[in-house]
Amino acid sequence: MARDFSRHIYHSARWRNIQDVAMKRSTTTIGMVPPGMCERCYQHGFMRPAKVVHHITPISPENVNDPSITLNLDNLMRLCQDCHAAVHSSNPDAAPSRCEFDEEGNLIWKEETWLW
């Protein structure tokens, strides 16, 4: 949910346009990712639809009026709800709910939507 100082960004036509472009593009900050897919999941070998366009450098009261932060494709990434929640949690490296750790601390993916 947008904070009061950034609410005007998320309710603007410019944001809706750049959000649409971000969701549809193939070239992302991490390389080629199919349009509409979560970039973080894709890096782990999964195809999961993105639900959120996330600001890599967070919007703050100091940069809220800087379009190079708020409306720059290079500062945006597509995320599914689980990945977006993990990024905003107190532990940004937390495994999404579709993951767990084995006894040795290795990440195990529970979802079966593999890329290969």
C-alpha positions as CSV (number, residue, x, y, z in Angstrom):
1,M,0.0,0.0,0.0
2,A,1.3,3.4,-0.9
3,R,2.3,5.8,1.9
4,D,0.7,9.2,2.0
5,F,3.8,11.0,0.6
6,S,3.8,8.7,-2.5
7,R,0.1,8.2,-3.1
8,H,0.1,10.8,-5.9
9,I,2.6,8.7,-7.9
10,Y,0.6,5.5,-7.8
11,H,-2.6,7.3,-8.8
12,S,-1.1,9.1,-11.8
13,A,-1.6,8.2,-15.5
14,R,2.2,8.3,-15.9
15,W,2.6,5.5,-13.3
16,R,-0.1,3.4,-14.9
17,N,1.6,3.7,-18.3
18,I,5.1,2.9,-17.0
19,Q,3.7,0.0,-14.9
20,D,2.0,-1.4,-18.1
21,V,5.3,-1.1,-20.0
22,A,7.2,-2.8,-17.2
23,M,4.8,-5.7,-17.1
24,K,4.9,-6.2,-20.9
25,R,8.7,-5.9,-21.6
26,S,11.1,-8.7,-22.1
27,T,14.3,-7.0,-21.3
28,T,14.5,-6.3,-17.5
29,T,17.2,-5.3,-15.0
30,I,18.2,-8.9,-14.7
31,G,18.2,-9.7,-18.4
32,M,15.6,-11.4,-20.6
33,V,12.4,-12.5,-18.7
34,P,9.1,-13.4,-20.4
35,P,6.6,-10.6,-20.2
36,G,4.4,-10.7,-17.1
37,M,6.5,-13.1,-15.2
38,C,8.1,-12.6,-11.7
39,E,11.7,-11.7,-12.2
40,R,12.8,-13.1,-8.9
41,C,11.1,-16.5,-9.4
42,Y,12.5,-16.6,-13.0
43,Q,16.0,-16.3,-11.6
44,H,15.3,-19.4,-9.5
45,G,14.0,-21.4,-12.5
46,F,10.2,-20.8,-12.1
47,M,7.6,-19.2,-14.3
48,R,5.2,-17.4,-11.9
49,P,3.0,-14.5,-13.0
50,A,4.0,-11.1,-11.6
51,K,1.4,-9.1,-9.7
52,V,3.4,-6.0,-8.6
53,V,5.8,-3.6,-10.2
54,H,8.3,-2.9,-7.4
55,H,10.7,0.0,-7.0
56,I,14.3,-1.4,-6.5
57,T,15.4,1.9,-4.9
58,P,12.4,2.6,-2.6
59,I,10.4,5.8,-2.9
60,S,11.1,8.0,0.1
61,P,10.0,11.6,1.0
62,E,13.4,12.8,-0.3
63,N,13.1,11.2,-3.8
64,V,9.3,11.1,-4.3
65,N,9.5,13.9,-6.9
66,D,12.4,12.4,-8.8
67,P,11.2,10.6,-12.0
68,S,14.6,8.9,-12.3
69,I,13.5,6.9,-9.2
70,T,9.7,6.8,-9.4
71,L,9.2,6.4,-13.2
72,N,12.4,4.9,-14.4
73,L,12.2,1.4,-15.9
74,D,15.7,0.6,-14.7
75,N,14.4,1.1,-11.1
76,L,11.4,-1.2,-11.5
77,M,11.0,-5.0,-11.4
78,R,8.1,-7.3,-11.7
79,L,7.4,-9.5,-8.6
80,C,4.7,-12.0,-7.6
81,Q,3.0,-11.4,-4.3
82,D,5.2,-13.8,-2.3
83,C,8.4,-12.2,-3.6
84,H,7.1,-8.7,-3.0
85,A,6.2,-9.7,0.6
86,A,9.7,-11.2,1.1
87,V,11.4,-8.1,-0.3
88,H,9.5,-5.9,2.1
89,S,9.8,-8.2,5.1
90,S,12.4,-7.7,7.8
91,N,14.4,-10.4,6.1
92,P,14.5,-9.5,2.3
93,D,16.2,-12.9,1.6
94,A,13.4,-14.8,3.1
95,A,12.1,-17.7,1.1
96,P,8.6,-17.2,-0.4
97,S,5.9,-19.5,1.0
98,R,6.4,-21.9,-1.9
99,C,10.0,-22.6,-0.6
100,E,11.4,-24.3,2.4
101,F,14.9,-25.2,3.7
102,D,16.3,-28.7,4.2
103,E,18.3,-29.8,7.3
104,E,21.5,-28.4,5.7
105,G,20.0,-25.0,5.0
106,N,19.5,-25.5,1.3
107,L,16.6,-23.9,-0.4
108,I,14.0,-26.3,-1.7
109,W,11.2,-25.2,-4.1
110,K,7.8,-26.8,-3.5
111,E,6.2,-25.5,-6.7
112,E,6.3,-27.6,-9.8
113,T,6.3,-25.0,-12.5
114,W,9.8,-25.5,-13.6
115,L,11.2,-23.8,-16.7
116,W,12.7,-27.1,-18.0
